[in-house]
Amino acid sequence: QVQLVESGGGLVQPGGSLRLTCVASGSIFSINVMGWYRQAPGKQRELVATITSGGSANYADSVKGRFTISRDNAKKPVYLQMNSLKPADTAVYYCNAQMIVESYWGKGTLVTVSS
């Protein structure tokens, strides 16, 4: 099993930046893909960015050029650097760990973009 803990959310003004952190523990060497997802009020959860164990990153079109997902190695946290934030980025952000069969989620961290 894998346990995930997110941190770094908060209130930020439009145009500002935040960095989210996801710390994984447990069977971390069985993780194939780590990712960030978000869920805004009244909307479905959506993919924000993923990164494979080999370091390949994938982004939703809505965040390309503004967000960066990174991870040094399997033992290190996964980060989501979010720049040029917009009110539309307001959501609860969840960390996900995808293994061959299982998928694990953190409890989420709230990001609010507002003036």
C-alpha positions in Angstrom: 0.0 0.0 0.0 0.9 3.6 -0.5 0.1 6.6 1.7 0.0 10.1 0.2 0.1 13.4 2.0 -0.3 16.7 0.2 0.6 20.2 1.4 1.2 23.7 0.1 -2.3 24.8 -0.7 -3.7 28.2 0.3 -5.0 31.5 -0.8 -3.2 33.3 -3.6 -4.0 36.3 -5.8 -4.5 35.9 -9.5 -1.1 35.9 -11.2 0.6 34.5 -8.1 2.4 31.2 -7.6 2.2 28.2 -5.2 4.1 25.0 -4.9 2.3 21.8 -3.9 4.1 18.9 -2.3 3.1 15.3 -2.2 5.0 12.9 0.1 4.5 9.2 -0.5 5.3 6.4 1.9 4.9 2.6 1.9 5.4 0.6 -1.3 6.8 3.6 -3.2 9.0 1.5 -5.5 5.9 -0.1 -7.0 4.6 3.2 -8.2 4.5 3.6 -12.0 3.0 7.1 -12.3 2.5 9.9 -9.9 0.0 12.6 -10.6 -1.9 15.7 -9.5 -5.6 16.0 -10.1 -8.1 18.7 -9.0 -11.7 19.0 -8.3 -13.5 22.3 -8.3 -16.9 22.8 -6.6 -19.6 21.2 -8.6 -17.3 19.7 -11.1 -15.7 16.3 -11.7 -12.2 15.5 -10.7 -9.8 16.2 -13.6 -6.2 15.5 -14.4 -3.7 18.3 -13.9 -0.3 16.6 -14.5 1.4 13.3 -14.3 5.0 12.1 -14.2 6.2 8.6 -14.8 8.9 6.7 -12.9 11.2 7.5 -15.9 10.5 11.2 -15.6 8.1 11.8 -18.5 5.6 14.5 -17.7 2.1 15.1 -19.1 -0.1 18.1 -18.6 -3.7 19.1 -19.1 -4.1 21.7 -21.8 -5.4 24.2 -19.3 -2.2 24.3 -17.3 0.5 23.8 -20.0 3.1 26.5 -19.8 2.0 27.5 -16.3 2.4 24.4 -14.1 5.4 22.1 -13.7 5.4 18.6 -12.2 8.7 17.3 -10.9 10.2 14.5 -8.9 13.9 13.8 -8.4 13.5 10.0 -7.6 11.1 7.5 -6.1 12.2 8.4 -2.6 11.6 12.2 -3.0 8.3 14.1 -2.9 6.4 15.1 -6.1 6.0 18.8 -6.6 3.6 20.8 -8.6 4.8 24.3 -9.3 1.9 26.5 -10.2 2.6 29.9 -11.8 0.3 32.6 -13.3 -2.6 31.2 -11.3 -6.1 32.0 -12.4 -9.4 32.0 -10.5 -10.3 29.0 -12.6 -7.5 27.1 -10.9 -9.4 27.2 -7.6 -10.0 23.6 -6.5 -9.0 20.9 -4.1 -5.8 19.3 -5.5 -5.2 15.6 -5.0 -2.1 13.6 -5.3 -2.4 10.2 -7.0 -0.1 7.1 -7.1 -0.8 4.6 -9.9 0.6 1.1 -9.6 -0.1 -1.8 -12.0 -3.5 -2.4 -10.5 -4.0 -0.3 -7.5 -4.4 3.5 -7.4 -4.0 5.6 -4.3 -5.2 9.1 -3.4 -4.3 11.7 -0.8 -6.8 13.7 1.1 -6.2 16.8 -0.9 -5.1 20.4 -0.4 -7.2 23.4 -1.2 -6.0 26.1 -3.6 -8.0 29.3 -3.7 -7.1 31.9 -6.3 -8.9 35.2 -5.5 -8.3 38.8 -5.1 
